[in-house]
Amino acid sequence: MSYVITQNCCNDATCVAVCPVDCIHPTPTEREYRTTEMLYIDPGACIDCGACADVCPVDAIASADSLRPEQQRYRDLNAEYFDRHPREAAPGAHIQPLPLSIATATEAKPATLRVAVVGSGPAAFYAAEELLARRDIAAEVTMLERLPVAGGLVRFGVAPDHWRTKTVDRVFARTARRPGFTMHLGVEVGRDVTVPELLDHHHAVVHASGAAGDRRLGIAGEDLPGSHSAREFVAWYNGHPDHAGRRFDLSARRAVVVGTGNVALDVARILVMDGERLGGTDIADHALAALSESAVEEVIVLGRRGPDHAACTTPELLALGSLSGVDVLVDGPVTAGPEAPMKLRILAEYARRRPTPGNKRIVLRFGATPVGVEGSERVEALGVRGTTTGTAESIGCGLVIRAAGYRGLPITGLPFDEHTATVTNIAGRVTDPGSGEPVPGQYVAGWIKRGATGVIGTNRYCAAETVATLVEDHRRGLLPTPSAAPADFPALIRRRCPDALSGADWRAIDRHERQRGQESGRPRVKIVDPAAATRVAAADRAQG
């Protein structure tokens, strides 16, 4: 019986490296990897060894005979990938890529490389791991995060009910315990310490601060009360300290989510999910209280183009249909033959469904372009026009969530491309767009490097590319030499930020949250208030 990759695949491809028969694709060396929704196991080549399941950081791989009823479609989904992408080579043994720590062991070692990593999300931790796992260099990594907790997208972006996806934080916890790794939480680059000061103490800086802005719709009324970006809403229900105090009016029966990507589906799902089920997740307490009292019964998910252009991934769309007490419907017919992509076939199934009396509902509506948010003092409706028909309509609602995408923000002193909302770079090396010359010692990884695309594991290979570029520059003697001694930077942080937290403090906060969660039947109970997080860390230090 073969193994099957399921919904919460993170695409970090650890499984690819351990498969003895090369049956997991696309691999990071294949063109399809950059855009794939997930990885797939060839049922005809799998030898049922289970090595992939053992190393999967998010427990997304299971034996086909142990799949739950709602996971059975993943058998077909895995098999169909290979029907559409037939293997050119015959299945069989292949040469395993060596672990980085072994593959680089015989390289000549230059002087110790000191790198500052700005951010604490997946790209930041993957970059740190790439640096510290190498044997061809001696590296020291200093991670700086402005919040008192680490995690970035994993903590503040992944939906609360996707707890398996969040278990990738185990990989990051391992990196944080490596020799040569130092973390400073509650330190904001640009406020507490400048980028030039980072370069005074390090050979290079890797900026992995993500995308903290939003793509705008560019329509009238977009800023009316009751109209919010998905980034704000997601950060609110996930307990981001900057957004915990926000208020979302959930008193209307209908909400509209503009966009059809995974974030749009996350928002729609959270808005109609049963309070008891939400209460078993790590959703922030303030959001749980508000959503438990919500009057929202219907969420319209609005797409400008047709169903064949739905931006969500197949696994997320498939999971949407299994929500208890929620009908998932499509407004209008969807045509999909047996050879159509599974995503379109799932949409066709949803289009054939009929509403169940008493159920809440998510309605996917395609071919409608938003033209204006309507209302005198707050949101009362969303004006739309048929994308192909031009027919105008007003959809009554009390809440509009704009899921048009995340957008990177400029970093002081670095060249920024307004069109792509990324720092100008080549393979992670920051470059001046006018001269094409590198900006010495400056590198980027993650969304600020490539834009807000991909999933968690995509950042692993994005960071690996950046680190390879950085190490090459180090070998060629192209990095600036730090003017300060290694011990000077921690002393600087203590002077500037006496309340800054360490990696040990982060682990104390993590233990506290998990313990509180265990007491209430939840994965964790998040600390949202930075001052409360600081108190927990201080109490743990006092106990020795």
Backbone torsions as a table, in degrees:
resi	resn	phi	psi	omega
1	MET	NA	128.4	-176.5
2	SER	-78.2	167.6	172.3
3	TYR	-93.7	158.5	-174.4
4	VAL	-134.2	136.7	173.8
5	ILE	-92.0	134.3	-172.0
6	THR	-115.5	-165.9	-166.6
7	GLN	-51.9	-46.8	-168.2
8	ASN	-87.6	26.2	175.2
9	CYS	-56.4	130.5	-178.1
10	CYS	-100.0	-3.6	176.1
11	ASN	67.3	17.8	-178.4
12	ASP	-80.4	-7.3	169.0
13	ALA	65.7	20.9	171.7
14	THR	-58.9	-35.1	-178.9
15	CYS	-64.7	-33.3	-178.2
16	VAL	-60.4	-41.2	-174.9
17	ALA	-67.9	-26.5	-175.9
18	VAL	-98.8	-9.3	-178.6
19	CYS	-68.9	122.9	-176.9
20	PRO	-79.0	-10.6	-176.3
21	VAL	-123.4	13.4	174.5
22	ASP	56.0	49.1	-176.4
23	CYS	-107.0	7.3	-179.6
24	ILE	-110.5	123.7	-176.4
25	HIS	-145.1	161.9	-3.8
26	PRO	-74.4	146.8	177.2
27	THR	-86.2	163.2	-179.5
28	PRO	-60.2	-16.9	178.8
29	THR	-88.8	-5.3	-178.8
30	GLU	-96.9	147.0	-174.4
31	ARG	-57.8	-37.9	-175.3
32	GLU	-67.9	-17.7	-175.4
33	TYR	-59.2	-37.7	-174.7
34	ARG	-65.1	-24.1	-176.5
35	THR	-119.5	0.6	-175.8
36	THR	-67.4	145.9	177.1
37	GLU	-71.8	-33.7	-176.7
38	MET	-163.4	178.3	173.1
39	LEU	-97.6	162.3	-174.2
40	TYR	-137.1	148.6	177.2
41	ILE	-108.1	128.9	179.3
42	ASP	-75.2	111.9	-177.0
43	PRO	-66.2	-21.9	179.5
44	GLY	-81.5	-16.1	-177.8
45	ALA	-110.4	-21.0	-177.5
46	CYS	-62.1	134.7	-179.8
47	ILE	-105.2	11.7	172.9
48	ASP	64.1	35.3	-178.7
49	CYS	-82.8	-24.4	177.1
50	GLY	80.2	4.6	-179.0
51	ALA	-61.1	-37.8	-178.8
52	CYS	-64.6	-42.5	-180.0
53	ALA	-64.8	-34.0	-178.9
54	ASP	-65.0	-33.3	-174.3
55	VAL	-101.9	-8.4	-177.6
56	CYS	-59.8	122.1	-175.6
57	PRO	-72.6	-14.3	-177.4
58	VAL	-122.3	15.9	177.1
59	ASP	53.6	44.8	-177.4
60	ALA	-95.0	-1.8	-174.6
61	ILE	-114.1	129.5	-178.5
62	ALA	-138.9	155.2	173.9
63	SER	-66.3	142.4	-176.8
64	ALA	-59.2	-30.5	-178.2
65	ASP	-82.2	-1.0	178.3
66	SER	-113.5	9.1	-179.1
67	LEU	-67.5	139.0	174.6
68	ARG	-72.7	162.1	-177.6
69	PRO	-53.4	-41.7	-177.9
70	GLU	-73.3	-8.2	179.7
71	GLN	-99.5	-4.8	-172.8
72	GLN	-60.0	-32.0	-178.4
73	ARG	-64.0	-19.2	-178.7
74	TYR	-70.5	-21.2	171.2
75	ARG	-58.5	-51.2	-179.6
76	ASP	-64.7	-40.2	-177.1
77	LEU	-62.8	-42.0	177.5
78	ASN	-65.6	-46.0	-177.6
79	ALA	-65.2	-39.8	-177.3
80	GLU	-64.0	-30.2	178.7
81	TYR	-59.1	-42.2	-177.4
82	PHE	-78.3	-23.1	171.0
83	ASP	-65.8	-37.9	-178.2
84	ARG	-86.1	-22.2	-179.7
85	HIS	-128.7	70.8	-177.0
86	PRO	-61.3	142.3	-179.5
87	ARG	-71.2	135.5	176.3
88	GLU	-81.4	-33.3	179.2
89	ALA	-96.5	147.8	177.5
90	ALA	-68.3	142.6	178.1
91	PRO	-63.7	148.9	-179.9
92	GLY	160.0	-171.9	-176.4
93	ALA	-63.4	148.2	175.9
94	HIS	-139.5	165.5	-178.8
95	ILE	-80.3	120.3	-178.4
96	GLN	-72.0	135.7	172.3
97	PRO	-66.7	136.8	-179.5
98	LEU	-69.7	145.4	171.4
99	PRO	-55.5	147.1	-176.0
100	LEU	-54.5	-39.0	-176.5
101	SER	-65.8	-26.1	178.8
102	ILE	-92.1	-41.7	-176.8
103	ALA	-60.7	-27.5	-177.2
104	THR	-103.5	7.3	-170.8
105	ALA	-67.4	-27.8	-175.4
106	THR	-95.8	1.2	179.8
107	GLU	-72.8	149.1	176.2
108	ALA	-67.5	140.0	-174.1
109	LYS	-99.6	120.1	171.3
110	PRO	-79.4	-173.0	-179.3
111	ALA	-64.1	159.1	-179.4
112	THR	-54.4	131.4	-178.3
113	LEU	-99.7	123.1	178.7
114	ARG	-107.4	121.3	-175.0
115	VAL	-127.4	132.8	171.4
116	ALA	-96.9	131.5	177.5
117	VAL	-114.4	121.4	-178.0
118	VAL	-97.7	116.5	-176.0
119	GLY	116.4	163.5	-178.8
120	SER	-140.4	24.4	177.2
121	GLY	-90.0	-167.0	-177.1
122	PRO	-55.7	-46.9	-178.3
123	ALA	-62.1	-39.1	179.9
124	ALA	-64.6	-47.7	-178.5
125	PHE	-70.0	-38.2	177.1
126	TYR	-64.1	-38.2	176.8
127	ALA	-63.2	-43.9	178.7
128	ALA	-61.7	-43.2	179.5
129	GLU	-62.7	-43.9	178.9
130	GLU	-58.8	-40.4	-179.7
131	LEU	-70.1	-44.9	-172.6
132	LEU	-80.4	-20.3	-179.0
133	ALA	-84.1	-14.1	-177.4
134	ARG	-70.9	148.0	175.0
135	ARG	-103.9	-9.6	-177.5
136	ASP	-86.2	-8.4	176.9
137	ILE	-138.7	154.3	167.2
138	ALA	-99.0	120.6	-174.8
139	ALA	-123.4	146.8	170.7
140	GLU	-125.4	130.4	-175.9
141	VAL	-118.6	129.6	173.9
142	THR	-112.7	116.3	179.8
143	MET	-100.5	133.1	-179.5
144	LEU	-122.0	130.2	-178.2
145	GLU	-135.8	130.2	-176.7
146	ARG	-73.4	-22.5	178.8
147	LEU	-88.7	162.7	-179.8
148	PRO	-80.8	1.0	178.4
149	VAL	-132.3	151.5	180.0
150	ALA	-99.5	167.2	173.7
151	GLY	133.7	-31.9	177.8
152	GLY	54.8	-127.1	-176.3
153	LEU	-58.9	-35.4	-178.4
154	VAL	-63.5	-41.4	-178.1
155	ARG	-82.0	-40.1	-170.5
156	PHE	-110.5	-0.5	-178.4
157	GLY	-119.2	-38.4	-179.5
158	VAL	-68.7	135.3	-177.2
159	ALA	-61.9	145.6	-176.7
160	PRO	-57.4	-32.5	-177.7
161	ASP	-83.5	-0.9	175.6
162	HIS	-98.9	57.2	-172.2
163	TRP	-67.4	-28.9	178.7
164	ARG	-64.7	-38.2	178.0
165	THR	-61.6	-35.3	-178.0
166	LYS	-69.3	-16.2	-177.7
167	THR	-70.0	-4.8	172.7
168	VAL	-62.7	-15.8	178.5
169	ASP	-63.6	-16.0	175.0
170	ARG	-64.2	-35.5	177.8
171	VAL	-64.7	-41.9	-178.2
172	PHE	-70.3	-35.4	177.4
173	ALA	-62.8	-35.9	177.7
174	ARG	-65.7	-42.3	177.7
175	THR	-60.7	-40.9	-176.6
176	ALA	-66.2	-15.7	178.6
177	ARG	-97.0	-0.9	-178.6
178	ARG	-68.8	144.8	171.7
179	PRO	-59.8	139.4	-179.7
180	GLY	93.4	-3.8	-179.4
181	PHE	-101.4	130.2	175.7
182	THR	-130.7	140.1	-179.4
183	MET	-124.9	137.3	174.3
184	HIS	-124.7	108.9	178.6
185	LEU	-98.1	147.6	-177.6
186	GLY	80.7	22.6	179.1
187	VAL	-121.1	119.5	-177.9
188	GLU	-102.9	120.5	176.6
189	VAL	-71.4	129.1	-175.2
190	GLY	104.3	-25.0	177.2
191	ARG	-110.6	-54.0	-176.1
192	ASP	-91.0	-30.1	179.0
193	VAL	-149.2	140.9	-177.7
194	THR	-92.0	163.4	176.8
195	VAL	-63.2	-43.0	175.3
196	PRO	-58.4	-35.1	177.2
197	GLU	-67.9	-34.3	175.2
198	LEU	-61.5	-41.4	180.0
199	LEU	-73.5	-19.7	172.6
200	ASP	-66.4	-25.2	-173.9
201	HIS	-113.6	-6.3	-176.9
202	HIS	-139.3	156.9	174.9
203	HIS	-72.7	-31.9	-174.0
204	ALA	-152.5	158.2	175.5
205	VAL	-124.1	128.1	173.5
206	VAL	-105.1	113.9	178.4
207	HIS	-88.2	116.1	-179.4
208	ALA	-133.6	49.5	-171.6
209	SER	-91.1	4.7	172.8
210	GLY	78.4	-155.8	-178.0
211	ALA	-128.0	105.1	-173.1
212	ALA	-100.6	12.0	178.4
213	GLY	-118.4	-177.8	-176.7
214	ASP	-126.9	148.0	168.1
215	ARG	-79.7	134.4	-177.8
216	ARG	-90.3	154.6	174.0
217	LEU	-80.9	-28.3	-179.6
218	GLY	71.9	37.0	-179.6
219	ILE	-122.1	159.3	179.5
220	ALA	-62.6	143.4	176.1
221	GLY	78.3	7.7	-175.3
222	GLU	-61.1	-26.3	-177.4
223	ASP	-102.5	12.8	175.0
224	LEU	-61.5	146.7	171.6
225	PRO	-54.9	133.7	-176.2
226	GLY	99.6	-7.3	174.7
227	SER	-110.1	120.4	-173.8
228	HIS	-135.4	157.1	172.5
229	SER	-80.7	151.8	176.6
230	ALA	-63.2	-33.3	179.1
231	ARG	-58.4	-43.1	179.9
232	GLU	-65.8	-42.9	-177.5
233	PHE	-67.5	-43.4	179.1
234	VAL	-63.2	-44.0	178.9
235	ALA	-63.1	-35.6	179.7
236	TRP	-65.6	-50.8	-176.4
237	TYR	-74.6	-17.5	177.0
238	ASN	-93.5	3.4	172.3
239	GLY	80.2	29.6	175.4
240	HIS	-69.0	127.7	-176.0
241	PRO	-55.9	-32.5	-178.9
242	ASP	-70.6	-17.9	-173.2
243	HIS	-121.9	1.9	-176.2
244	ALA	-62.6	-29.3	-177.5
245	GLY	-86.9	1.3	-179.2
246	ARG	-69.5	155.8	178.4
247	ARG	-122.3	131.6	177.6
248	PHE	-120.6	123.6	-178.7
249	ASP	-76.5	109.2	-178.6
250	LEU	-108.3	27.1	-174.0
251	SER	-87.7	-13.0	-179.3
252	ALA	-88.8	157.0	-177.2
253	ARG	-75.0	-29.2	-174.6
254	ARG	-121.9	141.2	172.2
255	ALA	-126.0	153.5	177.2
256	VAL	-122.4	130.1	175.0
257	VAL	-110.0	121.2	-178.4
258	VAL	-93.1	115.7	-177.3
259	GLY	126.8	154.8	-177.6
260	THR	-127.4	19.2	178.1
261	GLY	-81.6	-177.3	-178.7
262	ASN	-61.6	-37.0	179.4
263	VAL	-64.2	-40.3	177.7
264	ALA	-60.0	-42.3	178.8
265	LEU	-67.6	-38.0	176.1
266	ASP	-57.8	-48.4	-177.9
267	VAL	-62.5	-46.3	179.7
268	ALA	-60.7	-42.8	-178.3
269	ARG	-64.3	-45.3	-179.1
270	ILE	-64.3	-35.5	-177.7
271	LEU	-66.5	-28.4	-176.8
272	VAL	-114.1	2.1	-176.6
273	MET	-70.0	144.6	178.5
274	ASP	-59.8	136.4	-177.5
275	GLY	-60.3	-33.6	179.5
276	GLU	-66.3	-40.7	178.6
277	ARG	-68.7	-42.2	176.9
278	LEU	-59.4	-35.7	-178.7
279	GLY	-66.6	-12.4	176.5
280	GLY	-96.0	8.4	-179.5
281	THR	-108.6	-176.0	177.5
282	ASP	-97.0	23.9	176.3
283	ILE	-56.3	146.1	-179.6
284	ALA	-61.5	142.6	-175.6
285	ASP	-59.0	-39.7	-178.7
286	HIS	-65.2	-35.8	178.4
287	ALA	-72.1	-38.5	177.7
288	LEU	-60.2	-43.6	179.5
289	ALA	-62.9	-44.0	-177.7
290	ALA	-69.1	-43.6	-177.7
291	LEU	-70.6	-27.6	177.2
292	SER	-66.6	-24.6	179.0
293	GLU	-101.2	7.0	-175.1
294	SER	-66.3	144.1	176.4
295	ALA	-96.7	-1.3	-176.5
296	VAL	-65.3	124.3	179.1
297	GLU	-115.9	-20.6	-176.7
298	GLU	-138.3	132.9	175.0
299	VAL	-122.9	123.0	174.7
300	ILE	-95.9	123.2	176.8
301	VAL	-100.4	115.2	-166.8
302	LEU	-104.3	126.3	176.9
303	GLY	-119.2	136.3	-178.2
304	ARG	-70.8	-39.8	-178.0
305	ARG	-98.5	-175.7	-175.2
306	GLY	-77.0	173.6	-176.1
307	PRO	-61.4	-27.5	179.1
308	ASP	-71.8	-6.8	177.5
309	HIS	-111.1	14.6	178.4
310	ALA	-56.3	129.3	-172.3
311	ALA	-82.0	-15.1	-178.3
312	CYS	-68.5	161.0	175.6
313	THR	-83.4	157.4	179.2
314	THR	-59.4	-44.5	179.4
315	PRO	-59.7	-40.0	-179.7
316	GLU	-68.4	-39.2	178.4
317	LEU	-66.2	-40.9	179.9
318	LEU	-63.7	-43.4	-178.9
319	ALA	-66.4	-29.6	-178.5
320	LEU	-58.5	-34.6	-174.8
321	GLY	-75.7	-4.0	-177.8
322	SER	-104.1	11.9	179.3
323	LEU	-68.5	128.6	179.5
324	SER	-70.1	132.3	176.6
325	GLY	74.5	13.5	-178.8
326	VAL	-129.5	125.5	172.9
327	ASP	-87.6	132.1	173.1
328	VAL	-109.3	115.6	-172.4
329	LEU	-125.5	161.9	171.9
330	VAL	-119.9	131.1	179.1
331	ASP	-81.1	102.4	-179.2
332	GLY	107.2	160.8	-177.2
333	PRO	-74.8	152.3	173.5
334	VAL	-129.5	125.1	-179.7
335	THR	-98.6	125.9	-179.4
336	ALA	-151.7	115.0	177.4
337	GLY	-80.6	176.1	-177.1
338	PRO	-63.6	-20.3	179.8
339	GLU	-95.0	-0.6	179.9
340	ALA	-70.3	156.2	176.0
341	PRO	-55.8	148.2	-176.5
342	MET	-58.7	-35.9	-179.8
343	LYS	-57.5	-44.5	-179.8
344	LEU	-68.4	-35.3	178.3
345	ARG	-66.6	-36.4	177.1
346	ILE	-65.9	-42.6	178.1
347	LEU	-62.0	-37.8	177.8
348	ALA	-64.0	-38.4	176.3
349	GLU	-62.2	-46.2	179.7
350	TYR	-62.2	-34.9	-179.5
351	ALA	-67.2	-25.8	179.9
352	ARG	-85.8	-11.4	-179.0
353	ARG	-71.0	155.3	176.2
354	ARG	-120.4	146.5	-177.2
355	PRO	-63.6	145.6	177.6
356	THR	-99.9	124.4	179.7
357	PRO	-54.7	132.3	178.5
358	GLY	91.7	-14.1	179.2
359	ASN	-83.3	150.5	165.4
360	LYS	-75.2	169.5	-177.7
361	ARG	-147.3	148.2	168.7
362	ILE	-115.1	122.8	-177.6
363	VAL	-113.7	116.8	176.2
364	LEU	-86.9	122.2	-177.7
365	ARG	-125.2	123.8	-175.8
366	PHE	-110.3	162.9	176.4
367	GLY	72.6	28.6	-179.4
368	ALA	-128.8	123.3	-178.5
369	THR	-102.0	124.2	177.1
370	PRO	-68.5	135.5	-179.3
371	VAL	-119.7	-14.1	178.7
372	GLY	179.2	141.2	172.1
373	VAL	-88.9	125.5	-171.8
374	GLU	-106.3	145.8	177.8
375	GLY	153.4	151.8	-179.9
376	SER	-83.1	-50.0	-180.0
377	GLU	-116.9	-19.2	177.8
378	ARG	-156.1	176.9	-176.5
379	VAL	-63.0	128.6	174.4
380	GLU	-122.7	-23.3	-178.7
381	ALA	-166.9	165.0	172.0
382	LEU	-119.1	122.1	177.0
383	GLY	-82.3	132.1	179.6
384	VAL	-131.5	161.6	175.5
385	ARG	-135.1	137.4	177.9
386	GLY	-57.9	126.7	-175.0
387	THR	-61.9	-37.6	179.9
388	THR	-103.8	-27.0	-176.6
389	THR	-91.7	-27.2	-177.2
390	GLY	79.2	2.9	-178.6
391	THR	-70.1	127.7	-179.0
392	ALA	-89.3	147.3	-179.5
393	GLU	-154.8	153.0	175.4
394	SER	-117.5	120.5	-180.0
395	ILE	-98.9	110.8	179.4
396	GLY	-65.1	133.4	-179.9
397	CYS	-166.0	163.1	178.4
398	GLY	-112.1	-3.3	-177.3
399	LEU	-147.5	130.7	174.6
400	VAL	-122.4	123.9	176.3
401	ILE	-111.9	120.4	-176.1
402	ARG	-93.8	105.3	-179.7
403	ALA	-105.5	58.3	-177.4
404	ALA	-88.5	-5.6	177.6
405	GLY	122.9	157.8	175.8
406	TYR	-88.0	159.0	-177.5
407	ARG	-141.5	132.3	176.8
408	GLY	-68.5	154.5	179.3
409	LEU	-114.6	150.4	-179.5
410	PRO	-59.0	148.8	174.1
411	ILE	-110.6	124.8	-175.7
412	THR	-51.8	126.7	176.1
413	GLY	90.2	-6.3	-179.4
414	LEU	-113.3	144.7	179.3
415	PRO	-66.8	138.6	-173.9
416	PHE	-130.7	133.5	177.5
417	ASP	-95.3	108.3	-176.8
418	GLU	-65.3	-29.8	-178.1
419	HIS	-69.1	-47.0	-178.6
420	THR	-92.1	-10.2	-177.0
421	ALA	56.4	43.3	177.4
422	THR	-132.8	158.7	171.0
423	VAL	-73.7	132.7	-178.0
424	THR	-62.0	124.2	-175.9
425	ASN	-155.5	160.2	170.8
426	ILE	-125.9	113.2	-179.2
427	ALA	55.1	34.0	177.7
428	GLY	93.6	-15.1	178.8
429	ARG	-84.3	117.8	-179.4
430	VAL	-64.4	131.0	-177.8
431	THR	-129.0	149.1	176.1
432	ASP	-76.8	122.1	-175.4
433	PRO	-66.9	-23.5	-179.5
434	GLY	-77.2	-50.2	-176.0
435	SER	-95.0	-20.1	-175.0
436	GLY	78.2	2.8	-178.8
437	GLU	-82.0	146.6	176.9
438	PRO	-65.3	148.2	170.1
439	VAL	-89.9	111.5	-168.5
440	PRO	-55.6	128.5	173.2
441	GLY	79.2	4.2	-174.6
442	GLN	-113.0	128.8	-177.6
443	TYR	-139.3	160.6	179.3
444	VAL	-135.4	153.9	176.0
445	ALA	-149.1	152.7	177.5
446	GLY	84.4	-153.3	-173.5
447	TRP	-63.0	-32.9	-179.9
448	ILE	-71.3	-15.1	177.3
449	LYS	-91.2	-46.9	-170.1
450	ARG	-116.9	-3.9	-174.0
451	GLY	96.1	166.2	-174.2
452	ALA	-80.9	73.3	-179.7
453	THR	-133.7	162.0	176.4
454	GLY	86.0	-179.8	179.7
455	VAL	-115.9	-174.4	-173.1
456	ILE	-54.6	-49.6	-175.6
457	GLY	-66.8	-21.7	177.2
458	THR	-57.4	-31.1	-178.3
459	ASN	-68.2	-22.2	-179.3
460	ARG	-63.0	-46.6	-177.8
461	TYR	-81.8	-26.1	171.4
462	CYS	-62.4	-46.5	179.3
463	ALA	-67.6	-37.3	-180.0
464	ALA	-62.6	-39.8	177.4
465	GLU	-61.9	-44.9	179.9
466	THR	-62.4	-45.2	-178.7
467	VAL	-65.3	-38.3	177.2
468	ALA	-60.7	-41.1	177.4
469	THR	-64.0	-44.8	-179.2
470	LEU	-62.1	-46.3	-179.1
471	VAL	-64.7	-38.1	176.2
472	GLU	-59.5	-44.5	178.4
473	ASP	-64.5	-36.0	177.7
474	HIS	-63.6	-42.9	-179.8
475	ARG	-65.5	-33.1	-178.2
476	ARG	-85.7	1.7	178.2
477	GLY	71.5	29.0	-175.8
478	LEU	-95.3	-4.7	-178.0
479	LEU	-90.1	145.0	176.7
480	PRO	-65.4	147.8	179.6
481	THR	-88.4	127.3	179.1
482	PRO	-60.4	139.4	179.1
483	SER	-89.0	-16.3	-177.3
484	ALA	-105.2	157.3	177.6
485	ALA	-76.5	156.5	-179.0
486	PRO	-55.3	-36.0	-176.8
487	ALA	-75.1	-12.5	-175.3
488	ASP	-72.4	-31.2	-175.8
489	PHE	-69.5	-47.5	175.9
490	PRO	-57.3	-35.8	178.1
491	ALA	-65.7	-39.6	177.6
492	LEU	-62.0	-44.5	-179.9
493	ILE	-63.4	-41.2	179.9
494	ARG	-62.4	-36.3	179.1
495	ARG	-71.8	-44.2	-175.2
496	ARG	-78.1	-38.5	-172.6
497	CYS	-132.6	75.0	-177.0
498	PRO	-61.5	-21.0	179.8
499	ASP	-95.2	6.5	179.9
500	ALA	-59.8	146.2	-178.3
501	LEU	-104.3	157.6	-176.9
502	SER	-108.0	179.8	174.8
503	GLY	-61.6	-38.0	177.5
504	ALA	-64.5	-36.7	177.0
505	ASP	-65.0	-41.4	178.3
506	TRP	-60.0	-42.9	179.5
507	ARG	-65.3	-34.3	177.5
508	ALA	-66.1	-42.1	177.6
509	ILE	-64.0	-42.5	179.2
510	ASP	-61.2	-44.9	178.6
511	ARG	-61.8	-42.4	-179.0
512	HIS	-61.7	-45.7	-179.1
513	GLU	-64.5	-41.5	-179.2
514	ARG	-68.4	-36.2	177.9
515	GLN	-64.8	-44.4	177.0
516	ARG	-62.4	-37.8	177.8
517	GLY	-65.1	-41.7	179.4
518	GLN	-60.6	-36.6	-179.9
519	GLU	-68.5	-23.0	-176.9
520	SER	-118.7	14.8	177.0
521	GLY	71.2	33.2	-179.0
522	ARG	-128.4	158.9	177.5
523	PRO	-59.9	-39.6	176.5
524	ARG	-166.5	160.5	170.4
525	VAL	-114.1	110.9	-171.8
526	LYS	-71.2	139.2	168.3
527	ILE	-86.0	122.2	-176.4
528	VAL	-99.9	-34.3	-176.9
529	ASP	-80.5	119.9	179.4
530	PRO	-55.7	-36.8	179.7
531	ALA	-65.0	-38.0	178.3
532	ALA	-66.5	-38.6	177.2
533	ALA	-62.8	-40.4	179.2
534	THR	-64.3	-38.3	179.3
535	ARG	-66.8	-40.0	178.6
536	VAL	-62.3	-44.2	179.7
537	ALA	-64.0	-42.2	-179.4
538	ALA	-64.8	-39.4	179.4
539	ALA	-64.7	-38.7	179.0
540	ASP	-66.8	-40.2	177.8
541	ARG	-64.0	-38.6	-178.6
542	ALA	-65.0	-29.1	179.3
543	GLN	-79.6	-5.7	177.9
544	GLY	82.8	NA	NA
